[in-house]
Amino acid sequence: QVQVVESGGGLVQPGGPLRLSCVVSGSIFRLYAMGWYRQAPGKQRELVAVITSGGSANYADSVKGRFTISRTNAKNTVYLQMNSLKPEDTAVYYCNADGSLGRFPWGQGTQVTVSS
């Protein structure tokens, strides 16, 4: 069974950077477009960045210019580099397939807290 494990979250001051990583078990990773999602308390989960199997990326307007998604297929890993973090970026961050070919079981996510 495919497993998704996110890591790299933590407490960061406003304006600071953070890099998230996500490892997906199994050999099918390279076939899937992957996304980073986040869920803040009391809000629905939202897609913030997506990268195709070929490496093309798209971003939600709220993170465009600050976040960068990338992937290394040889390591079954997708990354999210977050710069210029704001308090409103505080959320649990998850990665998963973008849904066009279905999704994997959700991982535990990684908490990102932006606060001074």
Buried (B, 14 or more C-beta within 10 A) or exposed (E): EBEBBBEBBEEBEEEBEBBBBBBBEEEEBBEBBBBBBBBBEEEEBEBBBBBBBEEEBBBBEEBEEBBBBBBEEEEBBBBBBBBEBEEEBBBBBBBBBBEEEEBBEEBEBBEBBBEE
